[in-house]
Amino acid sequence: MDAVKFSKLTGDYLRPAKQSPLVQQVLLSAVSPETTAHDMGVIVSENQAYLHFFQKLDILQVRITEWLTEPEAPGQKRDLIILERIVNLLGKHAVRNVVACLSMNRLAGTLPKKPNDVLTVSLKNQLKFALATEGFCQDHALAHTGWAFVGGYHYDVLKVILTKRKAPADVANSLDSVWSQGLKVAQIAYDLGRLLKNFSHDQRIFSAALVLPIGKILMSVLFPKELGAGSWNAFVTEAGKLKGSTQSVFLSSERRRFQTSQAEVSALYLSFFGLLSPIEKAVFFSQEPYYLKNIDRDLFKLSVLLSISQSIASATFEAGKEPYLPLSSIQKKWLGEIKISEVDVMSIVREVARKGQKK
């Protein structure tokens, strides 16, 4: 990627995605089942800005107004007492949601500015992808739903950034379809991950796979349709006309064509974001896992699973025909190295094919 495009990527899309230390602490704490609403309130209380904005929540203004009229007890700070009451009313996950929305309001420049302004949060709109991902995992009895929320939140923040940068409508509208692709990859990766024993990244594998395709959106921004045959969309359209190994070979030309890859851009986004840092290398090398083989064994395993999951998710299976194993010879070799049998993977492939035919 040339210096001009890299500067545009980092300045316009990556730096704005960086989450503040407080937001990171709250969202990562919420993942732990041991964390309580009180614990998260303590984190919020250490930041004067967030402490102030919690008192601006529109849905609690009647109660907060009453609390503000109460005399301040000696040795107690009214703001901290009110925050404790708010946190107890909301509960752990609602506190997490409010902090996430506040972060996006700050990014969008829509925080209250005047003394009488209130803060309106719209979970349905602001946390559309985070809550949908978490809800999907809950509905399907998948583990680690808190990490699923974190993965989906990456899409919600990108939505705000795209709006702020006035990205083309076709790019902004692609968020839903890319998230859906990520969700499909994540389901496959989750099932593959269950075949591994003593895997240290099992909690994050769903999130890692979910955000794997997010670089496609940023590639569309960097290489817009105005470039014609040199655009990202033209590349994807051309690849879509091919099948099987021919498509895989064509997709491998991505780096030569753009001097970067969708996976690398996804990993850069994760790096700036800061919530999935332990697995960003697995995303970065998901097209070339062998680079991690002698560096970090578990990251190598995760990278292999991401590579294989994406191949299975991208495959087309014909109705009425036995599905095939859509993996290259090198991917099959990687499977053997992480001790997963092709027979077990075929079981997952058949399930993916069955679900696709039901649609």
N, C-alpha and C positions, 0 to 999 in steps of 0.2 A: 504494500500500500504506500502510495507516495506521501510526502510530508504534508501536502495541502489537505488531502483527504483525512489523514490521521489527525491533523489539527482540528478539522471540522468535527470528526467523530468524538474526540476527547472533550473539546470545548462545548459543543452543543448538546451532546447526548450522554457522555459518560460521567463527567464531573457533576452535572446536576443530579445524577442518580445516587451519588454517595450519601449514605444514611449517617446522620449524626450519631455520636457515641451513645446518647440517651436512647434514641430509637433502636439502635442495634441491641443495647442492653435489655430493653423492654421486650422486643420481639424474640430474642434468643432466650430470655428468662421464661417467657410464656410457653416455650416448647417443653420445658420440664414439668412433669406432673407434680413435683414437690413445691413449685412456686405458688404462692398464694396472691390474692388480690392485694393484701397488705404489703407484701414484698415489692410488688410493682408500684404501689403508691409511694413507698420509700424512695424508689428510683426517680419517680416523677418529681418528688418534693425537692430534690437536689438541683432542679433546673427552674429558675425563677420564671422563665418565659412559659414553660409548660404548666407550671403551677398556676400562673395567671390565666392561661387560656382554658384550663379545666373549669374555672369559675365562670367562663363565658358560654358554657354549653347551653344551647337554647332549650333542650328538653328538660333541664333541671332549674330553669331560672326562677320558678316560683319558690322552690325550696331554698335555693341559694340566697335569694333576696331575704327570706325569713332568717336564715342563719347569719347573714351579715348584720342584722339589727340586734343580734344577741350581744350582751356586754362581754367584753373579752376578759376571761378569767386570768387572775394573776399567774405569771410564769408560763402561760400558754400562748401560742401564736394562733390567731384566728384562722389564717390561711391554711395552716397545716391541719387544724381541726376540721375545716370545711373539706379539704382534700380527702381526709380519711373517711368522712361521711360519703362523699361522692364515690370513692373507690368501693366502699362497702355496698353501696346501692347498685353500682354497675356490675361488679364481679370481675374476675380475672380476665376473661376473654373480651369483655366489653372495654375494659381499660386498654388492653392491647389494641383493639380496633380504633379507639379514639386517638391513641398516640400515632398510629399509622396514618389516620386521616389528617391529623394535625400536621404531620410531616409533609403530606401532599399539599395541604392548604398553603403551607409555607413556600413550597416549591412553586405553586401556581400563583402566589401573591394574593391570596384571598383570606388571609387572617384578619380578624377584627382590628380596625385602626382607631376608631373613636371610642371614648369612654362608655357610651351607651350601646355600642355594637355588640351583638351576640354571635356565637360561633355555631354555625349549622354544619353538621356532618351528615352525609348521605351514604350510609354503608352500601346500599344497593348499587350506587354508581361509583363511589370512590374505591370500594374494595370488591368490585365485581368478580375479578379473577381469583383473588385470594380466598374469598368466602366460597366461591363455586368449587375451587379445588379442594378445600377443606371439607366441604359438604359431600363431594363425590367420594372422598376417602371414608368418611363416616358412613355414608349409605352403603358402601361396599365392604365395610368392616376391615379396611386396611389400617395397618399400624402407622404411628408417627404422623398423625393428622396435623399437628402443629408445624412440622416441617413442610407439609403440603401447603399450608397457608403462606409460609415464607416464600415458597417457590412461586405461587400465584401472585404474590405481592410485587414481584419483579415486573410482571406485566402491567399491573395497575400504575406503578410509578412511570413506566415507559409511556403509558397512555397520556399521562399529564405532560411529560416532556414533549411528546409529539404534538400535542395541542399547543403548548407554549411556543414551540419552534415553527408552528404553522406548517406542519408536514403535509404533503399532498394527501388528498382524501383517500386515494387508493391504498396508500401506505398505512394510514391510520385505521382504515376499515379492515386491513388484513390482520389486525391483532387477534380477533376472534378465531379466525381460521388457523393462525399459527399456534395459538393457545390450544386449540382442539388437537392439532397435530402433536403438540407436546404432551398432552394428556394421554394420547394413544401410546406414544413412546414410553411414557412414565409407567403405564399399566404393564407393558411388556417387561420393562426393566425391573419393576417390582417383583414380577413372577420369576424372572431369571435370578434375581438376587436371593430368592428363597432357596435356590439350589446350592448356594454357597454356605459353607460352614465357617464360623469365626471370622465374619466379614465386618470390619470396623466401620464401614460406611453404609451399613444397612439402613440407618435412620434417614440418611440424606439421598438415597438412590432415587427415590421417586421425584424429589425436588430437582436433582441434577438432570434427570431425563426430561422433566417438564420444561426447564429453561434452555435445554440444548438447542431448540430451533429458534430461539428469540433473536439470534444474530441475523436471521433472514430479513427481519423488519429493518434492521440497521443497514444491511447490505442494500436494500431497496432505496434507502435514503442516500447512501454513498454513491450508488450507481443507478440513478433514476431512469425512468422509461424514456426521457428525452435523449438519452444516449443511443437509442435505437438498438442495434445489434450488440452494442457494448454494455447494455443495461443488465442488471441482475435478473429482471423479469424475463428478458429474452433468453438468458442462460437457462433459467428454470423451465421455460416453455419448451426449449429445444431438448432438454433432458427428459421432459415428460413424454416426448414422442418415442423414446427408446424404452427397452425392457431388459430385465435380467442383467447379465454381465455387461452388455453393451452400455446400459445406463450407468452402471457402476464405474466403468472406464471413463465415460464422459464426465461424470461428476468429479472424478479424481483430477480433472483438468482445471478445476475451480481455482486453485492457487496460482497456476500459471497464467490464468486469464485475468485475475483480479489482484494478484500479489498478496492475497490474504484468503481466508475462508470463513464461511458462516460460523464454524465451530470456534475459530480463533476470536471472532468478534463477540460471540456469545460469552466466551471466557473473559474477555476484557470488560464486558458489562458487569459480570459477576465480581470481578476484581475491584472495580470502583464501588460497586454497591455495598460490599462488605459483609453480607450475611451468610454467604456460602463459600467463604474463602478456602476452607479445607479441601474442597473438591474441584476448585476451578481448573487445576492442572488436568484433571481427568476429562473435563469438557474440552479444554484446549487441544488435547491430544486424542480426542475421540475418533479421529480419522487415522491416527498413527499411534496406537497404544504402545507399540514396541519401544518407544522412547522412554516409557516409564518402567519398563520391565525390571531393570536393574537399579532403579532409583527408589521406588516405593511400590511394594508388591500389591498392596490393597488398592492404591490408585490405579495401578495397571489393570487389576481385575475390574474396577469400576469403569475404566475407559473402554475395556473390551465389551462390557455389558452395554454401554451406551452405543458403541458402534453397531453391535448386533441388533439391539432393540430398534435403532433407527432403520436398519436394513429391513427388518421384518415389518415395521410399521409402514414403510414406503412400498412394499411389495403389493402386486395385484394378483389375486387368486381367482381363477375362473370357477363359476358355479358348476357343481356336478363333477368336478375333477378333483383328484387327490392333490392337496396343496404340496408345494415343493419347499425345500429349505433354501431361502433366498440369501445365501451367504457365499462369499468368495472362498477360495481355498485357504487364503491367509487367515480369514476369520474363523474358519473351521479349525485351523491350527491353534489359534488363540484359545478357542474353546477347550481344546485338549490341555493346554497349558494351565488353565484355571480349573481343570478337572470338572467340567460340565459335559455330559454326553450329548451327542447329536439327537439321540432318541428322546431325551427329556426336552430338548429345545423344540423338536418336532411336535410334541404334545402341545406346547404353547402356540406354535404356528397354526396347528389345526384349530385351536380355540379362536385365534385371531381371524382365521379364514371363515369360521362358522359365524362369528359375530358380524363380519363384513357382508356375508350372504343374507343374513337376517334383515339387514338394512334395506 
